[in-house]
Amino acid sequence: MINCFADLHIHVGMTESGQWIKIPTSNKLTLRNILAEAKGRKGLQIVGVVDALSPAVQQDIIRLLDEQIISPLTGGGYCYDNAVTLILGAEVETCEETGGLCHTLLYLPDLPSMQAFTKEMSNHIKNINMSSQNAHMPLNKLVKIGIQHQAQIIPAHVFTPFKSIFGATARRMSDILTENEMNSIGAIELGLSADSNMADRIGELSQFSFLTNSDAHSLDKIAREYNILRLNKADYSELVLALNRKNGRRLDGNYGLDPRLGKYHRTICRKCGCYLQEATGTGSRCPFCNNNTVVMGVAERISEIADTSKPIHPLHRPNYNYQIPLEYIPGLGKKTLLKLLNKYQNEMSIIHQANYEDLSSIIGANLANMILACRTGELIITEGGGGLYGKLKK
């Protein structure tokens, strides 16, 4: 068995022919660049690209196959440079009768399977080439289609106030899905503003593995959250076993932001910037400025719908390890980061392994102390909310 670092929610911004796929994203976020970034600066072994539903992205996959940049794996997925496994995924938006929007990730083993799924979803999505488009159906219908295509189905960023199950659609998954449909869910993606302690206050989630993914809209954001998977080898079939905790495969650890750094962690008024301590629905009027610009925070939403005041972790739940991406550290610019990368090769080694003596010799005592303080949670954080990320205080 091996441990694999995996980020399963990465967007393609643009194809190599210059066609936009996901707006807003970086135009450098091409499939080729994603794979190179994952192998090099990020040190990942598995990446999930969630825009493979697009025929334009599929053409880039075909191009990489023709150039022998990637090659198919017998267990599903594609191998890049003998180092990174590419998993093909799709992010699809659904809409309930109540108007609530929800994003869901679906993963398939290879290009023919994804092309068949694209053909089906083209009957429901007007612009199939663009990312995360509305399928004009409720979630339970998408789940049924996913089951028919033998996809791994994973609700995305489930607590965020826009386009998620708990944040925008329902108080419980069981309110909109049958028991059989819930049993077809492969895992739950927490999102940047929540962690296992928060999510395990909701009893119906205890059966699921939790995923921490980056939802990257730029190359820099890849692996700001990631997972450790215990696998026999890095391919699609092993990923499926790990998500479902079968045959000794499992999720062995979550690495994610301190939720206070997430941009939807707390309820805040976008107009005046005031925090609201009590649960207030998104779009409610602010008691301070009377504008209907309140965005409900994940922390308040979970407190509103939780079954328990404290988390109850199932036995299969791995540790949730807080990490603070280097871009969050005040004073650590791109030139300084490049010096560190020349020494340590990838960001994971810097964040989790580099010692004080080596760090201080390269970037000085102050920045070295900040990196080490990030590991221990000693830094003071200004909480995020209303679409603005939290910040570290110097």
Secondary structure, DSSP 4 states (H G I P E B T S, - for coil): -EEEEEEEEE---B-TTS-B-SSSS-TT--HHHHHHHIIIII--SEEEETBTTSHHHHHHHHHHHHTTSEEE-TTSSEEETTTEEEEEEEEEEEE-TT--EEEEEEEESSHHHHHHHHHHHTTT-S-TTSTT-B-SS-HHHHHHHHHHTT-EEEE-STTSSSSSIIIII-S-GGGTS-HHHHHTB--EE--TT--HHHHTTSGGGTTSPEE----BSSGGGTTSSEEEEEESSSSHHHHHHHHTT-TT-EEEEEEE--GGGSTTSB-EETTT--B-SS---TTPPPTTT--S-EE--HHHHHHHH-S-SS----TT---EEE---GGGSTT--HHHHHHHHHHHSSHHHHHHT--HHHHHHHH-HHHHHHHHHHHHT-S-EEPPBTTB--EE--
